[in-house]
Amino acid sequence: MPYRPPLVAHEYFVADPPELPVRVRGEGGLSALTAAELVAADGAEVLLKAVTSAEETLVVQVGAAGEGVIRVRLSEDATARPRSERAIALVRPGTYAGARVVAEPGAPIVVDVGSLRAEITLSPWHLRFTDAGGATLVEQDRGHTDISGRLRTLPFGRSASGGAPVAYHESFAAAPDEAFSGFGESFTRLDKRGQRPLMWNFDAFGAESQRAYKNIPLYVSSRGYGVLVDSGAPLEFDVCQSTHSVVQILVPDDVMDYYVLAGPAPSEVLDRYDRLTGRPSLPPKWAFGTWISSGFRVDSRERVLARARTIRERGIPCDVLHLDTYWQSDGHWSDMRWDPVNFPDPEGMLAELAEMGFKVCLWMNPYISHLSPAFREAADAGYLLRDPQGEPYVADCWHGSFPACGIVDFTHPDAVEWFKGLLRPLLRQGVAAFKTDFAEGVPADAVAANGMSGTDLHNVYTLLFNDAVVDVTREVNGHELVWARSSYLGGQRHSAQWGGDTYTSYAAMGSTIRGGLAHGLSGVPFWSHDAGGFTGRPADDLYVRWTQFGALSPLLRLHGTTTREPWEFPEVEEQAVAALKLRYRLMPYLYSAAVEAARTGAPMMRALCVDHPDDPVAWQADLQYLLGHDLLVAPMTGPEGVRQVYLPRGRWVDYWSGEVLDGARYVRVAKPLGQIPLFARYGALIPVQEQRDTVDVPAEIALVAFGGGGGSAEIHDADGVTVAVATRDGDVLRVAVTGPKRVTGVELVPVPGAPARAVIS
């Protein structure tokens, strides 16, 4: 069992995953593939019969799943599937017309899928993956044994206990300098070497541990490849922790089913990952504006309208008002019904807000209070998960703070339609989107309508939940935006996710940055966090620094247990609002980066290794990031106003001072409270627009040139694509523009050697 200090509160609703059986002394059960023989081969796949050290006969399948993607399966039956497929297919393997299999006597079998090859040695068994030129990317570990000959790492094989199989496993050799990242929204160091990511969705309680709301069994390596495991089970990665030179993968499922994805860059791994699991969904443009929340406090029609008027009167750019839990009656969460006392005329309120330029997002979750009329309706119809006795499962999902709840069973098709029926009237009233909170909690002993256990349903439950909300939102509003807390493999189709309930501290902000970077390297480009921190009231300086981080994140929401309204921080309101205005000024750049992210899968908020995969420091510098291709952001993660920033190779321009700095080194950066450390790539053309209160589609934009020539910008918007290309002609920067937008001017940042003037053609 995991270690827990005494007297620390323990969570019972989102329980720890079931422990694997412990074999009795003298019992065997750990088996490794020792040899195999070819059964069949076609142009894209080989089928092998393998024997193990425990004298079992297993089936191995190695084949193409796309260009640069090879799938490996180990099972007792070639038709075996992950248990999660009873609810949802997580991976949809493709084909590759150029795939070929070479099987010549006495030589390794080769499966060639273009930029990636698998080489299979039958006896003794071994599997190696190379690039097209034959250089090794990754290979199976050949086994670590002790002086008694016992295995000390998990081999490619399976384990049994009590005579029954309990898990499959695989191990890959790791180079001494190899770095690994991904695994979902993990709040620990970006390089997961030395860690043991567990694919089990938790309420993370502060976002400062290995507990994660969003686990994704995908990792990318600094050696130019990625590994994806298709399973909804509580699988575990031992990333060079118990043995420093081995990555071990333990899958307590009916099959080991994994994919090796070619790079060499992380962006290419993510592109191939998207081909298997789906492209990210692009949020509507208004979603990239500021979201201001009611906070976790009682709200009302009068307070919402007063908040909206204050935002407009004070010139605070904002597009979305989020109403959290208390739009519903206390004790009735989540029955999707307006509190009739505090919100007597929701249609009128929504219409008035729309006239002021606001969209509205409502909080909800898939747990329905047993006090709500909706609970009895769902229970009588069989729409809730059941306990082992066959009764509706009533769980303390609020840890005693609020009434216990039933859990909607999204494996039941009629329950899905019933749940969507609760949301449809709200959307038709004028609600724009929903914040889909929770969904990490499916008790292990719950039973679903399709027969799945709570353990098998646990991780994929959130996908079923968000799919239902997305479906009805698309039906009524024509977009796929949700604001989701939990997710799993393929969840990038739910176009906004946020980092959960963080503590209000600089340390928590640092952990949040790491979580966003890891999630981006797991295929999720549209991510956000509670600016200011969630729990308690932030100090004034932390509020500003976190708001600056939020303003330069993919999406931005001010939210917490107490207010995050800028005017409630009067001493620093000006600095906080200035950060929001900077975001809106940069909107042409930000939205263009978003469009590219949806098309390619490369995150908007990019760990440095995305653009600099061959720089070892880029895999370690995890408190800073590239926002799009040309801006480097280094949020101030301490109250001192001073930090070290790593600048990748090249030249970088301080956004505020115009100072030009050489890269491939750390620099000491000191900034006053009103400025976040921000750098532009030398030569970059950054599209900007005039200040607006809401996000729009401007007909005119301007460009900011950060020195030199040779820069370009591709501006994406609802009116099409505009391309600007800058060339240097002596003292003149000539900017050629094609596309629908009119460029009104080019601001030349006064850096040494910059041209004297700009001409637009």
PyMOL commands that set and color helices and strands:
alter all, ss='L'
color gray80, all
select helices_A, chain A and resi 83-86+266-277+285-288+301-313+325-327+346-355+373-381+413-429+454-457+461-477+491-493+506-520+540-551+566-568+573-585+587-600+608-611+616-619
alter helices_A, ss='H'
color red, helices_A
select strands_A, chain A and resi 30-41+45-52+57-66+69-75+100-102+109-112+117-121+126-130+136-139+157-161+164-173+180-184+215-221+225-229+236-239+246-251+256-262+290-293+320-323+359-364+367-369+405-407+433-436+483-484+497-498+527-528+530-531+556-558+605-606+625-627+631-633+642-647+651-654+660-662+665-670+678-681+685-688+700-705+712-717+720-729+732-738+742-748+757-760
alter strands_A, ss='S'
color yellow, strands_A
deselect
rebuild
show_as cartoon
